[in-house]
Structures are given as structure tokens and as C-alpha cells.
Amino acid sequence: MRVHIGGLGLPKRLWARSATSVCIAVCMVLFVSTVSAAMQPTAQACSSLTVQSDKDTYTLGQPVIIAVTFHATLPSCVAPMFVHGYVLTIQVFNAANDEVYSWNHTVPGFVNVTESWTPTSVGDYSINATSYLTIPGNDLMTRGLQAYKVIHVQDPERSMTIEALTLSVIAIVAVAAGYFVFRRKNRTSKSTP
């Protein structure tokens, strides 16, 4: 006697084998994808790119010191065999997203770069660093890592005004404190017979 399951016209024994085969296939796909992801570290985890500046706020005309560190392959990682070299790009954009400075060179797998750039107008600026991978026999570059840092450039007169105001407030507080200490001392000396 044949029993048909689910209107598919499959005998019960064939249906059980098909379901088991599908289940095994799905489990194998999940297992293989999980193992391969665990065995192949991602580019993000095996590479690093940082960009820093010597401070966050500058006065107009003051040079900005930009420090970029790039590690193509961190320790305990394997470098991809298809990569031929690396290009490191540093770009500075103003608040209107216009490029005001750029630098790029072919670099080895590890490099510390220090650049100096002097802003010509006040405002906020974004310092962007990008690494690119070059592949033999191909003129195209593949974008790797990106890092950025935001700085602020202010007017030197405004900066001097803030400094002068700060010094004035400190001086007023010091004079007021001295006055109250002197006055209290005089009161204490007059009340003591």
C-alpha cells in the first residue's frame, strides 16, 4: 500500500529520504559558511589605519601636524597574495566638502607618515586618510581602509580675545578674593582687644 504525503504524490519512504537530504544539505551549507568565515580573517581585522593631529583647535596660520599610521597586515594575519602594493592618500576637506589639501604615495605594508598643512581660512576641516590596494596587471586600485579626524581653525583675534577675557576674569576673581581676605582680616583685628 502506498501512502502519499502532502499531495506531492511521493511515497512515504521517498518523502522521508528527501526531507533528510534537504536537512543535511542546509546544515552543511551553514556549517561550511561559518567555518570559512572563522578561518579567513577580514581585511578590517588584519589591517589598521589611523589619522591624528597634534591638537583639535588651531589659530589661522598655525601649521596642522597630521600623523597617519598604516599597517597592511597586523601580526598573526596572512597577507593576501593578489595584492601588489599600497597607496596611501591624505586629503583635507573644508566645511563645504571642497578639497583644500591632498597627498598620496605608494607605501610599503607598514608606514608612519607625518605631514604638515597650514590652513588659509577659519572653519571646521576633515582630515581623511584612505589606503588603496594595487593588483598586478591592473591599473585600478581597490579601496581599503578609511580613517578621519575633524579639527577646528579659528581667527587669531578671536582667540586672543578669549584668552584676554579669561585672564581678565582670573584677575578680577583674584582681586575680589584678596579684597575679601583683607577685609575679613581687618574686621578680625579690630574685634580682638
Rosetta blueprint (number, residue, H / E / L):
1 M L
2 R L
3 V L
4 H E
5 I E
6 G L
7 G L
8 L L
9 G L
10 L E
11 P E
12 K H
13 R H
14 L H
15 W H
16 A H
17 R H
18 S H
19 A H
20 T H
21 S H
22 V H
23 C H
24 I H
25 A H
26 V H
27 C H
28 M H
29 V H
30 L H
31 F H
32 V H
33 S H
34 T H
35 V H
36 S H
37 A H
38 A H
39 M H
40 Q L
41 P L
42 T L
43 A H
44 Q H
45 A H
46 C H
47 S L
48 S E
49 L E
50 T E
51 V E
52 Q E
53 S E
54 D L
55 K L
56 D L
57 T E
58 Y E
59 T E
60 L L
61 G L
62 Q L
63 P L
64 V E
65 I E
66 I E
67 A E
68 V E
69 T E
70 F E
71 H E
72 A L
73 T L
74 L L
75 P L
76 S L
77 C L
78 V L
79 A L
80 P L
81 M L
82 F L
83 V L
84 H L
85 G E
86 Y E
87 V E
88 L E
89 T E
90 I E
91 Q E
92 V E
93 F E
94 N L
95 A L
96 A L
97 N L
98 D L
99 E E
100 V E
101 Y E
102 S E
103 W E
104 N E
105 H E
106 T E
107 V E
108 P L
109 G L
110 F E
111 V E
112 N E
113 V E
114 T E
115 E E
116 S E
117 W E
118 T L
119 P L
120 T L
121 S L
122 V L
123 G E
124 D E
125 Y E
126 S E
127 I E
128 N E
129 A E
130 T E
131 S E
132 Y E
133 L E
134 T E
135 I L
136 P L
137 G L
138 N L
139 D L
140 L L
141 M E
142 T E
143 R E
144 G E
145 L E
146 Q E
147 A E
148 Y E
149 K E
150 V E
151 I E
152 H E
153 V E
154 Q E
155 D L
156 P H
157 E H
158 R H
159 S H
160 M H
161 T H
162 I H
163 E H
164 A H
165 L H
166 T H
167 L H
168 S H
169 V H
170 I H
171 A H
172 I H
173 V H
174 A H
175 V H
176 A H
177 A H
178 G H
179 Y H
180 F H
181 V H
182 F H
183 R H
184 R H
185 K H
186 N H
187 R H
188 T H
189 S H
190 K H
191 S H
192 T L
193 P L
